Amino acid sequence: VFVVMLAYLIRRKLADAWRDLDVTVEEGLKKLSTLCAMEHEINGNQTGGMLSVPQPRPSLARLFSALTITPPSALPRRTGHVDSRRKLPSRRKSK
């Protein structure tokens, strides 16, 4: 029930924000799914690069501005991982 209510609230929020743009929620989400990222290497290192997000097309920029969202300019690579202060079980040395 919680997930259904959350989906309903998200859909309603999107419909309200995009009402002036004459875009349905389905059309807006389909447009947003066309976003892409470009992979960049840092100092020739293929494992330590980043993904940069180009500026969105004007139609996508209007969708973002209606929601007051700013897309990030860069993303970490999918192969990267974040460690916490605790050692992860996969990183612990077996004694």
N, C-alpha and C positions, 0 to 999 in steps of 0.2 A: 504494500500500500504506500509505503514511504517513497519508493522509487517512482511509482506512477504519479504521485503528487508532485514530486520534484521535476519530473519530465513535463508535467502540465504547467508548472510555474515557469520553467525555462522557455517553453514554447510560447506562453503568454507574454513573457518579457520581450522575446524576440519579435513577436507580432506587433506589440505596442511600439517598440523602438523603430521598426522598419515600416510602419504604417504610412508615413509621409513619402517613402521611397517607392511605393507601389510595387513591393516585392513580398511574395509569400515566404513563409518560414522555410518551406522546402526549397524554393529557388535560392534563397539567401544561403542556406547551408550548402547547397550544391556549388554555388559560386565560391564559398569559402574553402571547399574541398579542393579547389584548383590551386591553392597556394603551394609554393615549392621552396626549396632551399638549395643553395649551391655549396658544394664542399670545397674547402680551402685547406691547403697544407701550411704548416708553420715551419719555416726553415727546412723545407724538404722532408720533414718527418711525416710519413703517411699515417702514423698512429696517433699523432697529437694535434690534429687539425680542428677546424670548427666548421659549422654550417652557417652561412650567412643568408639572411632572408631579404630578398630584394624589395624595393618599395612596391606596394600593391597598385594594381591598375586603378583608375579613377572610380570604377563601379565598386570595387572591393573597398577602396578607401572610404567611400560614402557609408558602406555597411559598418565598417569599424567606427567611424566617427559618430554614427547614430547610437552605437552601443557605448561610446566613450572608452574605446579600447585602443591602445597603441600596440601594434605588433612588435615583437623584439627584432633587433637588427642582427642578432647572432644567437645561435643555439649550440650547445655542446654536441659532440658527435654521439651517435647511437652506441658506439662501442665503448664509450667512456663509462666510468663508474665513479661513484662518490663514496668515500669511506668516512666512517664516523670515528670518534675517538676510541670507541671499543673496537677491538680487533674482530674482524669478521671470521666466522668459523673456517671459511676457505683460506684465510690468510694466516691462521694460527699454525705454529710449528708443532708438529706432534712430538711428544717426548718419549 
